[in-house]
Amino acid sequence: MVANLVVRNVDEEVAAALKRLATAHERSMEAEHRAILRAALATPKRRAFVDVLASMPDVGDDADFERSRG
């Protein structure tokens, strides 16, 4: 299924920016708009928990985080 969308009352600055992007990507403003919507609404790829842990920076030794008793 294909849907048609109409966007009204777009600020001139936004329309001009869309036109610049479309020109830079060598496509129509309509095609640029579709690409922006597709990218904005794409479901981000889920990362495995082990990959998230592995990407965390090393911020010190366990001893750096010990509570003082006093």
GIDAVEN-V853200 format. One record per helix or strand. SS is the DSSP state (A for helix, B for strand). FROM is the first residue (numbers start at 1). TO is the last residue. If there is no record, write none. Layout:
# GIDAVEN-V853200
ss | from | to
SS | FROM | TO
SS | FROM | TO
This chain:
# GIDAVEN-V853200
ss | from | to
A | 12 | 24
A | 29 | 41
A | 49 | 55
A | 62 | 65
